[in-house]
């Protein structure tokens, strides 16, 4: 029998969560699926999912995960650059037997005539790139808020 291993991470989300709140996986996926068009973001997410399903099916789906960050410093960077109106929460999850994935959340800004090709390259690299500057953790399980940091 595996020993339980609770791990602390950081999660950036709208204000209003309190200690003990449960963040369920899949909120991002629901948002993407509910939108008629999210433009390049939707295209990238569908490419990421297609590549995962066909080449890396052992990895968790971005559309069915909670996104977390490993350090407070990374959470502060993420909030400043991607979600300035959100709060930073410390969260915990039992990572025993969970297929976590470390990926680069900084996708850059593909544009121009090779837009689709650039998106496809970015999506393919997400699943295999090991030298990542801005790491997000995909957690295919609910996480529990320990505390609001800021």
Secondary structure, DSSP 4 states (H G I P E B T S, - for coil): -PPP-EEEEEEEE-TT--TT-EE-TTHHHHHHHH-S--THHHHHHHHHHHHHHHH-TTSPPGGGSEEEBSSHHHHHHHHHHH-TTSEEEEEEEE-TT---EEEE-------STTHHHHHHHHHHHHHH--S-SSEEEEESS-EEEEEE--
